């Protein structure tokens, strides 16, 4: 009787929480994922902001979301009231949350990156002004590109990003990063081993990683948390060098 040699397990760190189903799926492939959040978010609670959003909710406007945290915050202030908004959103998670909180008919366009979303807005939206609900550490690509095309962008900060750094003592084969904020929070108190492969949700996050290390970086084919996990699983399944 031929005995199979046990495979060495692969250990991955996710720098934000993951759905248990993704962790379980990885485990069936002999890949163990630890999920530790390196950033936290906090909704801005302010009477003036509440009054502003209530006023905007009564107007026909073009709205942009690039974060599910912003969608949650605004939806909380709107309180389920029907709006006459044309909403543009980035990525699958944010898009689906817009549908859930504001209704499918409110969604006017989506894209997989900030730059592509700006192009979609410019192409499909006739208005020369819009409201961008964002966090206090939002990226520049979208508002910059829109402004360059003559679109008046009113930015309203509805949530704050709080770094939550943790010392990591375990040796990981791979680390998943989903935002520049999480990158900075991680490297504030940690280094990575030479062989550790870093997975990035997008190019902006990858650029942030490059400031701290020369390790191999793999950028997600699409800016989706689930797809980034799938890509990491596939990488370690097909690259036996990393099976220690």
N, CA and C of each residue as an Amber inpcrd file, in Angstrom:
protein
   732
   0.8470000  -1.2000000   0.0000000   0.0000000   0.0000000   0.0000000
   0.8750000   1.2390000   0.0000000   0.6080000   2.1540000  -0.9560000
   1.4230000   3.3580000  -1.0860000   0.8680000   4.4520000  -0.1860000
   1.7280000   5.0050000   0.6440000   1.3140000   6.0870000   1.5370000
   1.6450000   7.4400000   0.9200000   0.6880000   8.3820000   1.0150000
   0.9390000   9.7300000   0.4930000   1.6790000  10.5490000   1.5460000
   2.6700000  11.3010000   1.0790000   3.3980000  12.1790000   1.9850000
   2.5170000  13.3690000   2.3440000   2.4650000  13.7490000   3.6130000
   1.6480000  14.8930000   3.9780000   2.2190000  16.1810000   3.3890000
   1.3280000  17.0380000   2.9140000   1.7690000  18.3170000   2.3660000
   2.0280000  19.3000000   3.4960000   3.0600000  20.1090000   3.3560000
   3.2620000  21.1960000   4.2950000   2.1780000  22.2410000   4.0840000
   1.7090000  22.8130000   5.1530000   0.6460000  23.7990000   5.0400000
   1.2140000  25.1640000   4.6720000   0.4140000  25.9080000   3.9350000
   0.7480000  27.2850000   3.5850000   0.0210000  28.2060000   4.5620000
   0.7270000  29.2230000   5.0440000   0.1320000  30.1640000   6.0060000
   0.0440000  31.5550000   5.3820000  -1.1630000  32.1080000   5.3970000
  -1.4190000  33.4300000   4.8120000  -2.0230000  34.3390000   5.8770000
  -1.6160000  35.5970000   5.8390000  -2.2190000  36.6140000   6.7030000
  -3.0810000  37.5420000   5.8550000  -4.3350000  37.7180000   6.2430000
  -5.2080000  38.7060000   5.6150000  -5.2820000  39.9100000   6.5410000
  -5.0310000  41.1040000   6.0080000  -4.9790000  42.3000000   6.8490000
  -6.3440000  42.9490000   7.0440000  -7.3850000  42.2070000   6.7340000
  -8.7370000  42.6190000   7.0860000  -9.5930000  41.3690000   7.2500000
 -10.7290000  41.4640000   7.9310000 -11.5730000  40.2790000   8.1350000
 -12.0300000  39.6680000   6.8150000 -12.2430000  38.3510000   6.8260000
 -12.7290000  37.6330000   5.6500000 -13.9580000  36.8190000   6.0140000
 -14.7910000  36.5620000   5.0000000 -15.9110000  35.6670000   5.2050000
 -15.3800000  34.2660000   5.5520000 -16.0480000  33.5980000   6.4810000
 -15.5890000  32.2910000   6.9330000 -15.5290000  31.2960000   5.7830000
 -16.4290000  31.4530000   4.8020000 -16.4370000  30.5430000   3.6600000
 -15.1390000  30.5700000   2.8810000 -14.5210000  31.7650000   2.7470000
 -13.2370000  31.8770000   2.0460000 -12.1310000  31.1860000   2.8350000
 -12.1540000  31.3620000   4.1610000 -11.1460000  30.7310000   5.0130000
 -11.2840000  29.2110000   4.9530000 -12.5300000  28.7450000   4.9780000
 -12.7740000  27.2980000   4.9210000 -12.3440000  26.7100000   3.5790000
 -12.6090000  27.4480000   2.5060000 -12.2230000  26.9620000   1.1740000
 -10.7130000  26.8370000   1.0670000  -9.9890000  27.8290000   1.5910000
  -8.5290000  27.7750000   1.5620000  -8.0150000  26.5790000   2.3590000
  -8.6690000  26.2960000   3.4810000  -8.2340000  25.1890000   4.3420000
  -8.3280000  23.8460000   3.6270000  -9.3010000  23.7060000   2.7310000
  -9.4200000  22.4460000   1.9760000  -8.2580000  22.2740000   1.0070000
  -7.5650000  23.3710000   0.7150000  -6.4050000  23.3250000  -0.1800000
  -5.0900000  23.2830000   0.6120000  -5.2010000  23.0440000   1.9310000
  -4.0270000  23.0130000   2.8040000  -3.4110000  24.4010000   3.0040000
  -4.2560000  25.4270000   2.8810000  -3.8190000  26.8110000   3.0590000
  -4.5710000  27.4000000   4.2540000  -3.8330000  27.8000000   5.2730000
  -4.4280000  28.3300000   6.4930000  -4.3490000  29.8600000   6.4820000
  -5.4870000  30.5190000   6.6840000  -5.5410000  31.9820000   6.6480000
  -5.8600000  32.5310000   8.0330000  -4.9950000  33.4270000   8.5090000
  -5.2820000  34.2100000   9.7080000  -5.7820000  35.5780000   9.2540000
  -6.9140000  36.0210000   9.7530000  -7.4650000  37.3250000   9.3770000
  -7.3590000  38.2760000  10.5690000  -6.5440000  39.3070000  10.3950000
  -6.3360000  40.3130000  11.4450000  -6.4860000  41.6920000  10.8190000
  -7.3840000  42.5080000  11.3470000  -7.6270000  43.8250000  10.7540000
  -6.5560000  44.8250000  11.1990000  -5.9480000  45.4990000  10.2270000
  -4.9260000  46.5070000  10.5200000  -5.4540000  47.9320000  10.3740000
  -6.7300000  48.0680000  10.0640000  -7.3850000  49.3780000  10.1040000
  -8.7940000  49.1940000  10.6470000  -9.3000000  50.2490000  11.2270000
 -10.6870000  50.2710000  11.6570000 -11.3250000  51.5170000  11.0600000
 -12.6260000  51.5240000  10.9480000 -13.3210000  52.6980000  10.4220000
 -14.3700000  53.1600000  11.4310000 -14.5930000  54.4610000  11.4210000
 -15.5400000  55.0600000  12.3600000 -16.3800000  56.0870000  11.6250000
 -17.6820000  55.9120000  11.6660000 -18.5810000  56.8490000  11.0030000
 -18.4960000  58.2240000  11.6600000 -18.4790000  59.2680000  10.8470000
 -18.4990000  60.6280000  11.3720000 -19.9120000  60.9200000  11.8740000
 -20.0280000  61.2030000  13.1550000 -21.3300000  61.5210000  13.7480000
 -21.3450000  62.9910000  14.1080000 -22.0910000  63.7480000  13.3150000
 -22.0670000  65.1930000  13.4430000 -23.4260000  65.7500000  13.0090000
 -24.0020000  66.6380000  13.7960000 -25.3250000  67.1910000  13.4820000
 -25.3160000  67.9640000  12.1730000 -24.2040000  68.6720000  11.9190000
 -24.1020000  69.4440000  10.6800000 -24.0610000  68.5210000   9.4660000
 -23.2920000  67.4260000   9.5820000 -23.2190000  66.4460000   8.4940000
 -24.5840000  65.7950000   8.2790000 -25.2570000  65.4670000   9.3610000
 -26.5870000  64.8640000   9.2720000 -27.5520000  65.7740000   8.5250000
 -27.5140000  67.0570000   8.8440000 -28.3950000  68.0290000   8.1840000
 -28.0570000  68.1570000   6.7030000 -26.7630000  68.1250000   6.3990000
 -26.3220000  68.2360000   4.9990000 -26.8120000  67.0520000   4.1790000
 -26.6450000  65.8440000   4.7100000 -27.0560000  64.6450000   3.9790000
 -28.5770000  64.5910000   3.8280000 -29.2980000  64.9850000   4.8460000
 -30.7580000  65.0300000   4.7550000 -31.2150000  65.9900000   3.6560000
 -30.5140000  67.1210000   3.5530000 -30.8390000  68.0980000   2.5060000
 -30.5210000  67.5430000   1.1250000 -29.3740000  66.8830000   0.9940000
 -28.9780000  66.2980000  -0.2870000 -29.9070000  65.1630000  -0.6990000
 -30.4400000  64.4530000   0.2710000 -31.3260000  63.3250000  -0.0090000
 -32.6260000  63.7680000  -0.6830000 -32.9340000  65.0550000  -0.5920000
 -34.1610000  65.5750000  -1.1850000 -33.9340000  66.1500000  -2.5850000
 -32.7000000  66.0650000  -3.0690000 -32.3610000  66.6560000  -4.3600000
 -31.9860000  65.5780000  -5.3850000 -32.2650000  65.8330000  -6.6680000
 -31.7920000  64.9090000  -7.7150000 -30.3060000  65.1590000  -7.9790000
 -29.4650000  64.2270000  -7.5630000 -28.0190000  64.4400000  -7.6210000
 -27.2870000  63.2420000  -8.2070000 -26.0680000  63.4940000  -8.6520000
 -25.1500000  62.4230000  -9.0200000 -24.2420000  62.1620000  -7.8170000
 -24.1980000  60.9080000  -7.3870000 -23.4640000  60.5250000  -6.1800000
 -22.3980000  59.4860000  -6.5420000 -21.2550000  59.5850000  -5.8730000
 -20.1820000  58.6130000  -6.0950000 -19.7580000  57.9840000  -4.7720000
 -19.6390000  56.6620000  -4.7810000 -19.1060000  55.8950000  -3.6480000
 -17.9260000  55.0560000  -4.1410000 -16.8160000  55.1000000  -3.4130000
 -15.7050000  54.2000000  -3.7190000 -15.4080000  53.2850000  -2.5320000
 -16.2890000  53.2840000  -1.5480000 -16.0790000  52.4720000  -0.3510000
 -17.4090000  52.0430000   0.2330000 -17.4740000  50.7890000   0.6740000
 -18.6780000  50.3030000   1.3260000 -18.9020000  51.0030000   2.6620000
 -17.8100000  51.4770000   3.2940000 -17.9510000  52.2100000   4.5480000
 -18.7160000  53.5110000   4.3320000 -18.4680000  54.1610000   3.2030000
 -19.1820000  55.3960000   2.8880000 -20.6560000  55.1130000   2.6200000
 -20.9300000  54.0080000   1.9190000 -22.3210000  53.6240000   1.6460000
 -23.0690000  53.3910000   2.9480000 -22.4560000  52.6440000   3.8560000
 -23.0850000  52.3560000   5.1500000 -23.3660000  53.6400000   5.9290000
 -22.3770000  54.5310000   5.9470000 -22.5200000  55.7750000   6.7150000
 -23.6500000  56.6410000   6.1710000 -23.6850000  56.8250000   4.8430000
 -24.7140000  57.6710000   4.2260000 -26.0920000  57.0260000   4.3730000
 -26.1630000  55.7270000   4.1570000 -27.4420000  55.0230000   4.2990000
 -27.9770000  55.1530000   5.7180000 -27.0760000  55.1440000   6.6890000
 -27.4860000  55.2990000   8.0740000 -28.1260000  56.6760000   8.3030000
 -27.5470000  57.7110000   7.6970000 -28.0920000  59.0610000   7.8370000
 -29.3940000  59.2380000   7.0500000 -29.4520000  58.6430000   5.8660000
 -30.6620000  58.7530000   5.0350000 -31.8300000  58.0190000   5.6850000
 -31.5110000  56.9250000   6.3810000 -32.5310000  56.2310000   7.1480000
 -33.6080000  55.5410000   6.3350000 -33.2530000  55.0460000   5.1560000
 -34.2110000  54.2870000   4.3500000 -35.1260000  55.1280000   3.4870000
 -34.9630000  56.4450000   3.5290000 -35.8120000  57.3120000   2.7010000
 -35.4230000  57.1870000   1.2300000 -36.3900000  57.2760000   0.3630000
 -36.1650000  57.1780000  -1.0730000 -35.4430000  58.4250000  -1.5730000
 -34.3960000  58.2310000  -2.3690000 -33.6580000  59.3660000  -2.9320000
 -33.7730000  59.3570000  -4.4560000 -33.5510000  60.5080000  -5.0250000
 -33.5290000  60.6370000  -6.4810000 -32.0800000  60.8370000  -6.9120000
 -31.2750000  59.8280000  -6.6270000 -29.8450000  59.9020000  -6.8980000
 -29.4510000  58.9750000  -8.0410000 -28.5120000  59.4470000  -8.8470000
 -27.8180000  58.5950000  -9.8200000 -26.4910000  58.2290000  -9.1770000
 -26.3430000  56.9610000  -8.8180000 -25.1810000  56.5510000  -8.0350000
 -24.1750000  55.7750000  -8.8920000 -22.9130000  56.1700000  -8.7760000
 -21.8080000  55.4640000  -9.4170000 -20.9460000  54.8560000  -8.3120000
 -20.5290000  53.5930000  -8.4910000 -19.7950000  52.8970000  -7.4310000
 -18.6670000  52.0650000  -8.0070000 -17.6630000  51.8410000  -7.1790000
 -16.4940000  51.0710000  -7.5900000 -16.5320000  49.6810000  -6.9570000
 -16.1820000  48.6510000  -7.7370000 -16.0230000  47.3040000  -7.2040000
 -17.3320000  46.5870000  -6.9050000 -17.2580000  45.2770000  -6.7810000
 -18.4490000  44.4500000  -6.5680000 -19.0850000  44.6570000  -5.2010000
 -18.2670000  44.7210000  -4.1500000 -18.8050000  44.8240000  -2.7960000
 -19.5710000  46.1250000  -2.6010000 -18.9720000  47.2230000  -3.0140000
 -19.6220000  48.5290000  -2.8690000 -20.8610000  48.6160000  -3.7500000
 -20.7630000  48.1120000  -4.9690000 -21.9030000  48.1060000  -5.8920000
 -23.0830000  47.3540000  -5.2960000 -22.8240000  46.1760000  -4.7620000
 -23.9040000  45.3630000  -4.2040000 -24.5210000  46.0090000  -2.9650000
 -23.6920000  46.7050000  -2.1920000 -24.2190000  47.3820000  -1.0080000
 -25.0930000  48.5760000  -1.4060000 -24.7220000  49.2520000  -2.4790000
 -25.5520000  50.3450000  -2.9990000 -26.9270000  49.8050000  -3.3730000
 -26.9530000  48.6800000  -4.0620000 -28.2240000  48.0680000  -4.4600000
 -29.0680000  47.7240000  -3.2330000 -28.3950000  47.1950000  -2.2090000
 -29.0980000  46.7940000  -0.9890000 -29.6620000  47.9930000  -0.2360000
 -28.8750000  49.0510000  -0.1250000 -29.2590000  50.1950000   0.7040000
 -30.1250000  51.2110000  -0.0410000 -29.9070000  51.3570000  -1.3610000
 -30.5990000  52.4160000  -2.0960000 -31.4880000  51.9070000  -3.2330000
 -31.3450000  50.6300000  -3.5730000 -32.1550000  50.0600000  -4.6400000
 -31.3890000  49.9480000  -5.9470000 -31.7030000  48.9160000  -6.6970000
 -30.9990000  48.6350000  -7.9560000 -31.1510000  49.7630000  -8.9700000
 -32.3160000  50.4030000  -8.9990000 -32.5660000  51.4460000 -10.0060000
 -31.7330000  52.6980000  -9.7690000 -31.2200000  52.8670000  -8.5610000
 -30.4110000  54.0520000  -8.2610000 -29.0010000  53.9400000  -8.8560000
 -28.5680000  52.7030000  -9.1150000 -27.2060000  52.4870000  -9.5950000
 -27.1150000  52.8150000 -11.0850000 -26.2740000  53.7930000 -11.4190000
 -26.1580000  54.2460000 -12.8080000 -24.9030000  53.7570000 -13.5130000
 -23.8940000  53.3290000 -12.7610000 -22.6650000  52.8660000 -13.4020000
 -21.6580000  52.3530000 -12.3960000 -20.8290000  51.4090000 -12.8310000
 -19.7860000  50.8490000 -11.9750000 -18.5080000  50.6710000 -12.7940000
 -17.4120000  50.4390000 -12.0840000 -16.1290000  50.1420000 -12.7310000
 -15.2520000  49.4420000 -11.7080000 -14.1360000  48.8950000 -12.1840000
 -13.2600000  48.1130000 -11.3110000 -12.1160000  48.9190000 -10.7050000
 -11.9600000  50.1790000 -11.1170000 -10.9060000  51.0180000 -10.5590000
 -11.3950000  52.4550000 -10.5040000 -10.7200000  53.2770000  -9.7170000
 -11.1110000  54.6750000  -9.5670000 -11.0030000  55.4240000 -10.8970000
  -9.9190000  55.1670000 -11.6240000  -9.7170000  55.8310000 -12.9070000
 -10.7890000  55.4360000 -13.9130000 -11.1090000  54.1330000 -13.9580000
 -12.1380000  53.6450000 -14.8730000 -13.5140000  54.1730000 -14.4890000
 -13.7600000  54.3180000 -13.1830000 -15.0460000  54.8530000 -12.7370000
 -15.1810000  56.3160000 -13.1580000 -14.0940000  57.0550000 -13.0660000
 -14.1150000  58.4520000 -13.5240000 -14.4570000  58.5120000 -15.0120000
 -13.8780000  57.6190000 -15.8110000 -14.1760000  57.5740000 -17.2550000
 -15.6480000  57.2610000 -17.4920000 -16.1890000  56.3200000 -16.6990000
 -17.6000000  55.9460000 -16.8310000 -18.5020000  57.1250000 -16.5070000
 -18.1780000  57.8550000 -15.4600000 -18.9680000  59.0180000 -15.0610000
 -18.9400000  60.0920000 -16.1440000 -17.7590000  60.3520000 -16.6720000
 -17.6050000  61.3710000 -17.7130000 -18.3990000  60.9900000 -18.9660000
 -18.3950000  59.6970000 -19.2870000 -19.0680000  59.2210000 -20.5020000
 -20.5890000  59.1800000 -20.3500000 -21.0690000  58.7090000 -19.1990000
 -22.4910000  58.4450000 -19.0430000 -23.2670000  59.5270000 -18.3000000
 -22.5720000  60.3920000 -17.6040000 -23.2560000  61.3810000 -16.7840000
 -23.2150000  62.7480000 -17.4530000 -24.3700000  63.3780000 -17.6010000
 -24.4520000  64.6790000 -18.2720000 -24.2450000  65.8460000 -17.3030000
 -24.3490000  65.5620000 -16.0080000 -24.2070000  66.6250000 -15.0180000
 -22.7560000  67.0680000 -14.9050000 -22.5590000  68.3400000 -14.6400000
 -21.2060000  68.8820000 -14.4810000 -20.8160000  68.9990000 -13.0190000
 -21.6160000  68.4010000 -12.1370000 -21.2840000  68.4170000 -10.7120000
 -21.7660000  67.1200000 -10.0780000 -21.1110000  66.7340000  -9.0010000
 -21.4970000  65.5230000  -8.2790000 -21.0200000  65.5980000  -6.8390000
 -21.5610000  64.6920000  -6.0320000 -21.1760000  64.5920000  -4.6310000
 -20.4120000  63.2800000  -4.4310000 -19.2240000  63.3890000  -3.8610000
 -18.3720000  62.2310000  -3.6090000 -18.3260000  61.9920000  -2.1020000
 -19.0520000  60.9660000  -1.6290000 -19.0060000  60.5850000  -0.2200000
 -17.7930000  59.6760000  -0.0090000 -16.9270000  60.0450000   0.9230000
 -15.6540000  59.3340000   1.0530000 -15.1720000  59.3140000   2.4970000
 -14.0100000  58.7000000   2.6900000 -13.3560000  58.6860000   3.9870000
 -12.3020000  59.7710000   4.0630000 -11.7130000  59.9340000   5.2310000
 -10.7180000  61.0000000   5.4220000  -9.3770000  60.6680000   4.7710000
  -9.2270000  59.4420000   4.2720000  -7.9800000  59.0770000   3.5850000
  -8.2700000  58.5780000   2.1750000  -9.1870000  59.2150000   1.5200000
  -9.5550000  58.7920000   0.1580000  -8.3980000  59.0170000  -0.8080000
  -8.4190000  58.2780000  -1.9080000  -7.3710000  58.3830000  -2.9340000
  -7.6730000  59.5490000  -3.8790000  -6.6510000  59.9660000  -4.5940000
  -6.7650000  61.1650000  -5.4280000  -7.2640000  60.9150000  -6.8480000
  -7.1170000  59.6740000  -7.3550000  -7.3130000  59.4450000  -8.7890000
  -8.6680000  59.9290000  -9.3070000  -9.7320000  59.5430000  -8.6310000
 -11.0720000  59.8470000  -9.1350000 -11.3860000  61.3380000  -9.1260000
 -11.2760000  62.0300000  -7.9780000 -11.5970000  63.4690000  -7.9980000
 -10.6740000  64.2760000  -8.8930000  -9.4080000  63.8690000  -8.9800000
  -8.4660000  64.5930000  -9.8380000  -8.8560000  64.4710000 -11.3040000
  -9.1640000  63.2570000 -11.7430000  -9.5160000  63.0250000 -13.1390000
 -10.8150000  63.7350000 -13.5020000 -11.7900000  63.7030000 -12.6070000
 -13.0690000  64.3660000 -12.8610000 -12.8850000  65.8830000 -12.9380000
 -12.1060000  66.4280000 -12.0220000 -11.8650000  67.8720000 -12.0120000
 -11.1600000  68.3310000 -13.2810000 -10.2330000  67.5040000 -13.7660000
  -9.5200000  67.8310000 -15.0030000 -10.4510000  67.8710000 -16.2060000
 -11.5920000  67.1690000 -16.1000000 -12.5780000  67.1570000 -17.1800000
 -13.6960000  68.1760000 -16.9480000 -13.4820000  69.0670000 -16.0000000
 -14.4410000  70.1420000 -15.7660000 -15.6220000  69.7740000 -14.8910000
 -15.5500000  68.6300000 -14.2180000 -16.6400000  68.2150000 -13.3380000
 -16.3760000  68.7670000 -11.9330000 -17.3620000  69.4500000 -11.3770000
 -17.2480000  70.0050000 -10.0310000 -17.5340000  68.9040000  -9.0080000
 -16.5200000  68.5370000  -8.2350000 -16.6430000  67.4440000  -7.2720000
 -16.7540000  68.0130000  -5.8630000 -17.8970000  67.7630000  -5.2150000
 -18.0760000  68.1680000  -3.8200000 -17.7990000  66.9520000  -2.9500000
 -16.7110000  67.0050000  -2.2030000 -16.3350000  65.8810000  -1.3450000
 -16.9220000  66.0470000   0.0560000 -17.5140000  64.9850000   0.5500000
 -18.0650000  64.9910000   1.9050000 -17.5210000  63.7750000   2.6500000
 -16.7410000  64.0130000   3.6940000 -16.1400000  62.9310000   4.4810000
 -17.1740000  62.3920000   5.4590000 -17.4730000  61.1000000   5.3440000
 -18.5060000  60.4940000   6.1920000 -17.9590000  59.4110000   7.1220000
 -16.6790000  59.0600000   6.9680000 -16.0800000  58.1130000   7.9100000
 -14.5790000  58.3670000   8.0170000 -14.0160000  57.9350000   9.1230000
 -12.5870000  58.0910000   9.3850000 -11.9100000  56.7290000   9.4170000
 -10.6760000  56.6890000   8.9400000  -9.8770000  55.4600000   8.9590000
  -8.8880000  55.5220000  10.1110000  -8.8920000  54.4970000  10.9440000
  -8.0440000  54.4760000  12.1330000  -7.0620000  53.3140000  12.0380000
  -5.7460000  53.5870000  11.9990000  -4.7600000  52.4970000  11.9650000
  -4.8260000  51.6700000  13.2510000  -4.7540000  50.3640000  13.1190000
  -4.7340000  49.4760000  14.2850000  -3.6030000  48.4630000  14.0860000
  -2.4050000  48.9090000  14.3560000  -1.2270000  48.0740000  14.1020000
  -1.0910000  46.9670000  15.1490000  -0.6160000  45.8090000  14.6860000
  -0.3900000  44.6650000  15.5750000   0.9790000  44.0620000  15.2600000
   1.7640000  43.7110000  16.2740000   3.0260000  43.0020000  16.0020000
   2.7400000  41.5800000  15.5380000   3.3950000  41.1630000  14.4740000
   3.2020000  39.8250000  13.9160000   4.4810000  39.0170000  14.1350000
   4.3600000  37.9090000  14.8340000   5.5340000  37.0860000  15.1280000
   5.5910000  35.8270000  14.2630000   4.4760000  35.4660000  13.6350000
   4.3990000  34.2640000  12.8200000   5.0410000  34.5010000  11.4510000
   5.6540000  33.4640000  10.8970000   6.2280000  33.5550000   9.5470000
   5.1460000  33.1590000   8.5370000   4.8150000  34.0870000   7.6320000
   3.7670000  33.8290000   6.6450000   4.3570000  33.6310000   5.2460000
   3.7040000  32.7600000   4.4800000   4.0850000  32.5530000   3.0770000
   3.5150000  33.6570000   2.1940000   2.3970000  34.2420000   2.6200000
   1.7610000  35.3030000   1.8500000   0.9820000  36.2370000   2.7510000
   0.8520000  37.4840000   2.3220000   0.0600000  38.4710000   3.0650000
  -0.8410000  39.2030000   2.0750000  -2.1070000  39.3770000   2.4470000
  -3.0910000  40.0460000   1.6010000  -3.3200000  41.4700000   2.0950000
  -3.1800000  42.4310000   1.1790000  -3.3960000  43.8410000   1.5090000
  -4.5220000  44.4090000   0.6530000  -5.3830000  45.2340000   1.2930000
  -6.5640000  45.7460000   0.5950000  -6.6100000  47.2690000   0.5010000
  -5.6610000  47.9560000   1.1280000  -5.6530000  49.4170000   1.0650000
  -4.2870000  49.9440000   1.4730000  -3.9110000  51.1290000   0.9790000
  -2.6480000  51.7440000   1.4190000  -2.6210000  51.9800000   2.9210000
  -3.7750000  52.2980000   3.5150000  -3.8320000  52.5330000   4.9620000
  -3.4170000  51.2930000   5.7390000  -3.8930000  50.1310000   5.3000000
  -3.5360000  48.8760000   5.9650000  -2.0570000  48.5580000   5.7640000
  -1.5290000  48.8950000   4.5970000  -0.1010000  48.6880000   4.3260000
   0.7410000  49.4710000   5.3270000   0.4350000  50.7540000   5.4740000
   1.1910000  51.6040000   6.4040000   1.0470000  51.1090000   7.8390000
  -0.1600000  50.6990000   8.2000000  -0.3950000  50.2100000   9.5570000
   0.4020000  48.9350000   9.8230000   0.4490000  48.0270000   8.8490000
   1.1870000  46.7730000   9.0040000   2.6840000  47.0340000   9.1610000
   3.2550000  47.7970000   8.2280000   4.7040000  47.9870000   8.2240000
   5.1710000  48.9480000   9.3040000   4.2430000  49.5870000   9.9830000
   4.5890000  50.4570000  11.1050000   5.2920000  49.6680000  12.2070000
   4.9110000  48.3930000  12.3670000   5.4980000  47.5980000  13.4470000
   5.9510000  46.2070000  12.9900000   5.9910000  45.9830000  11.6650000
   6.3520000  44.6490000  11.1770000   7.2420000  44.7070000   9.9420000
   7.9620000  43.6310000   9.7160000   8.7110000  43.4070000   8.4880000
   8.2530000  42.0810000   7.9090000   8.5950000  41.8240000   6.6450000
   8.2310000  40.5470000   6.0400000   9.4970000  39.7620000   5.7070000
   9.3870000  38.4560000   5.7690000  10.5280000  37.6050000   5.4340000
  10.7840000  37.6640000   3.9340000  11.9800000  37.2940000   3.5210000
  12.3780000  37.4230000   2.1190000  11.4790000  36.6530000   1.1640000
  11.0150000  35.4850000   1.5700000  10.2300000  34.6500000   0.6670000
   8.7350000  34.9090000   0.6930000   8.2940000  35.8350000   1.5020000
   6.8650000  36.1010000   1.6470000   6.3280000  36.8160000   0.4010000
   5.2440000  36.2940000  -0.1640000   4.6220000  36.8940000  -1.3530000
   3.4870000  37.8050000  -0.9020000   3.4540000  39.0230000  -1.4340000
   2.4630000  40.0160000  -1.0230000   1.4130000  40.1890000  -2.1110000
   0.1650000  40.0940000  -1.7120000  -0.9560000  40.1940000  -2.6530000
  -1.6730000  41.5150000  -2.4220000  -1.9170000  42.2470000  -3.5150000
  -2.4820000  43.5890000  -3.4120000  -3.8030000  43.6950000  -4.1590000
  -4.7670000  44.4050000  -3.5640000  -6.0930000  44.5660000  -4.1620000
  -6.0580000  45.4250000  -5.4230000  -5.0250000  46.2740000  -5.5460000
  -4.9250000  47.1420000  -6.7200000  -3.5630000  47.7980000  -6.8080000
  -3.3700000  48.5950000  -7.8410000  -2.0540000  49.2030000  -8.0940000
  -1.6750000  50.2520000  -7.0630000  -2.6480000  51.0100000  -6.5640000
  -2.3400000  52.0340000  -5.5650000  -1.8230000  51.3830000  -4.2840000
  -2.4560000  50.3040000  -3.8850000  -2.0000000  49.5650000  -2.7060000
  -0.6350000  48.9340000  -2.9590000  -0.4200000  48.4390000  -4.1720000
   0.8830000  47.8610000  -4.5270000   1.9860000  48.9120000  -4.4400000
   1.6850000  50.1290000  -4.8940000   2.6680000  51.2210000  -4.8180000
   3.0390000  51.5160000  -3.3700000   2.0560000  51.4260000  -2.4760000
   2.3290000  51.6510000  -1.0550000   3.2360000  50.5560000  -0.4990000
   3.0020000  49.3070000  -0.9210000   3.8350000  48.1850000  -0.4620000
   5.2830000  48.3750000  -0.8930000   5.4760000  48.8580000  -2.1100000
   6.8320000  49.0240000  -2.6670000   7.6740000  50.0150000  -1.8620000
   7.0500000  50.8630000  -1.0910000   7.7970000  51.8230000  -0.2650000
   8.4710000  51.1460000   0.9180000   8.0290000  49.9230000   1.2310000
   8.5350000  49.2490000   2.4220000   9.3440000  47.9890000   2.1390000
   9.1820000  47.3870000   0.9560000   9.8400000  46.1090000   0.6960000
  10.0060000  45.8760000  -0.7980000  10.9830000  45.0340000  -1.1310000
  11.1900000  44.6160000  -2.5200000  10.6350000  43.2170000  -2.7750000
   9.8630000  42.6900000  -1.8480000   9.2860000  41.3520000  -2.0200000
   8.3600000  41.2940000  -3.2270000   8.1460000  40.0830000  -3.7200000
   7.2520000  39.8640000  -4.8560000   5.8430000  40.3260000  -4.5210000
   5.2530000  41.1010000  -5.4370000   3.8840000  41.6030000  -5.2670000
   3.0240000  41.0930000  -6.4150000   1.8820000  40.5330000  -6.0820000
   0.9120000  40.0980000  -7.0900000  -0.3380000  40.9520000  -6.9370000
  -0.7130000  41.6340000  -8.0050000  -1.8700000  42.5320000  -7.9720000
  -3.1030000  41.7820000  -8.4660000  -4.2200000  41.9700000  -7.7990000
  -5.4610000  41.2870000  -8.1450000  -5.8880000  41.6110000  -9.5710000
  -6.4280000  40.6160000 -10.2590000  -6.9510000  40.8330000 -11.6100000
  -8.1490000  41.7740000 -11.5970000  -8.9120000  41.7370000 -10.5010000
 -10.0380000  42.6400000 -10.2830000  -9.9990000  43.0930000  -8.8310000
 -10.4460000  44.3320000  -8.5350000 -10.3990000  44.8280000  -7.1540000
 -11.5050000  44.2460000  -6.2840000 -11.4020000  42.9560000  -6.0050000
 -12.4050000  42.2530000  -5.2090000 -11.7040000  41.4690000  -4.1090000
 -12.1960000  41.6070000  -2.8800000 -11.5940000  40.9000000  -1.7530000
 -11.6310000  39.3940000  -1.9710000 -12.7770000  38.8860000  -2.3800000
 -12.9190000  37.4430000  -2.5840000 -12.0050000  36.9420000  -3.6970000
 -11.9270000  37.7150000  -4.7840000 -11.0930000  37.2930000  -5.9050000
  -9.6050000  37.3500000  -5.5550000  -9.2250000  38.2840000  -4.6840000
  -7.8260000  38.3420000  -4.2520000  -7.4710000  37.0820000  -3.4660000
  -8.3750000  36.6420000  -2.6050000  -8.1550000  35.3980000  -1.8530000
  -8.0560000  34.2150000  -2.8110000  -8.9630000  34.1580000  -3.7720000
  -8.9460000  33.0750000  -4.7720000  -7.6190000  33.0710000  -5.5340000
  -7.1330000  34.2600000  -5.8660000  -5.8770000  34.3660000  -6.6130000
  -4.6990000  33.8620000  -5.7780000  -4.7250000  34.1690000  -4.4860000
  -3.6570000  33.7000000  -3.5960000  -3.7020000  32.1740000  -3.4730000
  -4.9110000  31.6270000  -3.3450000  -5.0580000  30.1710000  -3.2630000
  -4.4980000  29.5130000  -4.5250000  -4.8800000  30.0570000  -5.6730000
  -4.4200000  29.4990000  -6.9480000  -2.9010000  29.6010000  -7.0710000
  -2.3400000  30.7120000  -6.6270000  -0.8870000  30.9000000  -6.7140000
  -0.1530000  29.8140000  -5.9370000  -0.5530000  29.5720000  -4.6990000
   0.1560000  28.6000000  -3.8730000  -0.1490000  27.1640000  -4.2730000
  -1.2820000  26.9410000  -4.9200000  -1.5880000  25.6110000  -5.4570000
  -0.6930000  25.2590000  -6.6290000  -0.3550000  26.2550000  -7.4330000
   0.3880000  26.0120000  -8.6780000   1.8830000  26.3190000  -8.5510000
   2.3090000  26.8240000  -7.3880000   3.7230000  27.1590000  -7.1880000
   4.2740000  26.3220000  -6.0370000   4.7190000  25.1010000  -6.3180000
   5.1390000  24.1740000  -5.2600000   6.3920000  24.6240000  -4.5200000
   7.1120000  25.5950000  -5.0440000   8.3270000  26.0730000  -4.3730000
   8.0050000  26.5650000  -2.9710000   6.7870000  27.1140000  -2.8320000
   6.4300000  27.7030000  -1.5520000   5.8850000  26.6950000  -0.5570000
   5.7820000  25.4380000  -0.9530000   5.3410000  24.4250000  -0.0110000
   6.5490000  23.9330000   0.7680000   6.6390000  24.3920000   2.0140000
   7.8440000  24.1020000   2.7980000   7.7940000  22.7060000   3.3970000
